[in-house]
Amino acid sequence: MNNEKVITVTDLTKRFGKFTAVDNISFHVNRGEIFGFLGANGAGKTTAMRILCGLSRPTSGGGSVAGFDIIKEAEKIKRRIGYMSQKFSLYEDLTVLENIRLFGGIYGVPDKEIKRRGEELLRRLDFYDERNRRVKSLPLGWKQKLAFSTAIFHRPEIVFLDEPTGGVSPETRRQFWELIYRAAADGITIFVTTHYMDEAEYCNRVSIMVDGRIEALDTPENLRERFSADSMDAVFYLLARRAKRQE
């Protein structure tokens, strides 16, 4: 990780009618960082992430992702990021190999590279013998690993992970974080939301949103010290109690 900023956000606000989902937030993310973007349901984190991914326009404020303006250059941003949601975004009726080829093509990877990288990916995940198996028949943990791997198949600068570990076992979550660490070591910046506060401990820095605003942003160690807490779960609980609006 270095001090080069790959995401910058300045006074970002998003309103839906009279409701302010994201309320004047500012922060930055460094290249190679694992950045945790936390908040209870309804805090505004998913709305903010959608703006950063070029899927929604802010009401006011601005920022950049991978050097591109989030308002004027949203399409360029989409080509340089990866994205994975809790639903994994895989095509259930296609095989493992067909999904890899499909996402490679969507992301503009040349055919020869798709073949080479696909072979490499299947062996790294120990999926080679399962390459012709339909995704809908895979265990949940396998789907999760495959979805993450296809999200970074085109080697993006940044990957956005929206609650990617929901509903899986603690052991599978641990294995998934090993993939995240490997991607970060390869230079990919990780922007992740999660409801599991033990996962917040794995991040380089963490922001916590309450009612559309960032109430705290620092390393897990500094946040625990600041709030005299023995865990990130305790820090989150202290801040979440400040919420006034309903989920």
Secondary structure, DSSP 8 states (H G I E B T S, - for coil): --S-EEEEEEEEEEEETTEEEEEEEEEEEETT-EEEEEE-TTSSHHHHHHHHTTSS--SEEEEEETTEETTT-HHHHHTTEEEEETTTT--TTSBHHHHHHHHHHHTT--HHHHHHHHHHHHHHTT-GGGTTSBGGGS-HHHHHHHHHHHHTTT--SEEEEESTTTTS-HHHHHHHHHHHHHHHHTT-EEEEE-S-HHHHTTSSEEEEEETTEEEEEE-HHHHHHHTT-SSHHHHHHHHHTT--S--
